Amino acid sequence: EDLFEDFVDVLIGKKTRKKLEKQIEKSGAIVAVASLAASAFHQWESDKENAPKESAEQPKSPPPLSAEIVTVTECLQVNMVLAMISAAGADGKIDQKELKMLEREIDNCQISNQDKAMLTQLLNHPPTLEEVASGATSPLDACELYGAAFSVIDQNTPAEILYLRRFAAALKLDRD
């Protein structure tokens, strides 16, 4: 766990990690994932706009992500949980660890009880990646949905790694 914290500190800085930890305690991982995705997206946009056209200059290390805390709408919360459910089921099953985490995320969402019930039912029949990808209405939404899916993927499972590749393509994410 300390190694993971050190890794996150390098990416976003210790102060920002602590802010995100508080946000996760308060609102669940959805807000943290959305915040990181938004920060990464804005950094990517900035880098793309400011990139020299053709330069022999060595690329510099990127600055830590700012990880602004974003406001997550009800619709985005539902779509992010859908992405998590779909990704968790990518290997054909949602195991007990994934199930507990998904149930906790559903409980933490600031959405109607009807939406929570719908999401809970989908734990038995996860949506396809195409269905989830159709919920992305902007490149930022696509980054947030991908981040949500990535947060539940087991990097050692070939089916889940393939799922992420296919999901990125369905979201039309730039490979950069």
N, C-alpha and C positions, 0 to 999 in steps of 0.2 A: 504494500500500500504506500509506503514512503517513496518508493521508486516512481509509482504512478503520480503522486503529488509533485515530486520533483520534475517529472516530465511536463505536467500541466503548468507548473510554475514557469518553465522555460517558454511554453507556448503563449501564456496569457499574463504571467506575472503573479506573484504571491498575493498581492492585494486584491487583484481581480478574482483569483481563485477563491479567496475567502468570501468575497461578495457573492459569488455564484453559489458557494456552499450554503450560505444563509438563505439565498433565494430558493435553492432546492429544498431545504428544510421547510420553507414556508409554502412553496407552490408545486414542488415536485420537479422532476427532471425536464419536463416539457419546456418550461421557461428558460432553464439553463441551456438546453439544446438550441432553442430558438435564438437565444442571445449570442451564443457562440457562432451559430450559422450566420446570423446577421452580421456579426463582426467580421467573420471570414469573408463573406460576400462583399462587404464594403471595402475591405482591404484589397481583395482581388480586383474590384472595379478600379480602385485608386491606382494599383500597380499597373493595370492594363492601360489606363489613361496616361500615366506618367512614364511608361516604358520607353526607352530610347528606341528609335526605329531600327537601326542597325549599328551596334556598337561592339567594340572588342573589349569593353569594360567587363570586369568580373562582376557577377551579381553579388549584391550585398545581402547580408543576413536580414531577413524581414524583422521589423520591430514586433514586439509582443502584440497580440490581438487585444483590442480594448474591451471586448465582451460587454458592450453596453447592455443593460437590462432592457429588454423590449417588452412592449405590451402585446400579449398574445390574445387574439380574439377567440371567441368561442369556436368559430368555424376553423381557425387554424389549430386550436387544441384538438378538435375532433379529427382533423386531417392528420395531425402528427401522431395521434394514438393509432389511427388506422394504419399509418406507415409502420409503426412499431409492431402492431399485430401481424400485419402482412409479412414483415421481415422475420419475426419470431417463428412464423409458420413456414418459412422458406424451405426448411429441411423436411417438411411433411408432418411435423408435430410441434406442439408448444409444450415444452417440458415444465415441470413444477416450478423451477426457479424463474423461468420466463413468465409463467402464469401469475405468480405472486407479484412480480415486478409490474406487470401490465395491470393487474387489479389495483395495485397501489396508485399507479399513474391515473387510471380511470377515476378512482376516488378523489384524487387531488385536483382533477380538472374542475374549473369553474364553469360548469355547463349544467343544463337541465337534467333532472332525473331520467327523463325519457331518453336523452342522448346517452347517458351513462348506461342505461339498460340495453340500448342498441349496440353500444360498443362491447358490453359484456357478452351479448349473444354472439358477436362476431369472433369471440375467442374460440368458439367451436368450428367456425367456418370463416377463416381469414380471407379478406378481400385479395384480389389479384394485384400484382404490382401495377398493371395498367389502370385498374380502377383507382388505385391510390394516386398514381401520377396524374390522372385527369383532374385532381383537386388542386394542382399547382397552377395558379393564374399569373405568376410572375417568376423571373429567375430567382428572386429572393425566397419565394414560397418553395421553389424546387430545392434550394439549398437547405431550407429548414426541414423539409420532408426527408431529404436524404440523410441529414444529421440525425433525425429521429430514428430512421431505419438502422443507420450505422450503430446507434447507441445500444441496440439489442442483439446485434450480429455477433456470433461466435466466429472469430477470425480463423479458427482451425477447421471449420466445416466447409468443404468444397461447395456444397449446395448453397450455403449462405453467401459465400464470396461471389459465386456466380450470380446470385440474386442481386447483390449490390451493383455489379456491372450492368446487369439488365435494367435495374431500376434507374441508374444514372442515365442510361441511354433513353429510357422512356421519359425521363424528366428533361431530356435534351440539355444535360449539364455539359458545359465545356470541359474538356479533359484537363485543362490547365487549372 
